[in-house]
């Protein structure tokens, strides 16, 4: 099994890109790939409780539904710790299935062959 890492830097500033991240990630999961979404910069907000409520890009499913499907099907949701800290986001504020990680975790995944896509 391969490892696909989809990188997202967007939240409500670009709902279409944030949504597309999870469309691609769900597709990778359905293709039997280990799949991780790495949230950085403003993208870290999408993993916080309540942030995606009522958020939907044109022609996409609601962002909260796309994310719930991803986590429910075994996707890994990583929140950049260096990005969460200046935004005062703590682990307790994250949705179930999301975890704050350090840069070393992402680098280790890359070194071990994760294929990446940035949206």
C-alpha positions, 0 to 999 in steps of 0.5 A: 500500500502506498501513502498519499499526503494531501497538503492544504493551506486553506480554510474559509479563505478558499473553501473550494480548495479546502473541499477539494483537499478532502475530495482527493483524499477520500478518492485516495482512501477508496483506492486503498492508499494510506492517506493523510491530510496535512493542514498548515497555515490557515488550513489548520482551522478546518480541523477545529470543532464547529469551524466547518459547520455550514461551509460548502463550496459550489458544487461540492458536498458540505466540507464537514461531510467530506471531512467526516467521511475521510476520518470515518474511513481511516484517513489521518488528519494532521494539524501542523503544530507550528501553525496551530500554536500562533493561532492558539489552537490546542488538541482539545479544540480539534475534531475527533480524528485530528491530531497536532503533529510536529514537522518531524512527523511530516518529514518522516512520512516524506522520507518513507515515500509518501507521495504529496499533492498540495492544493 
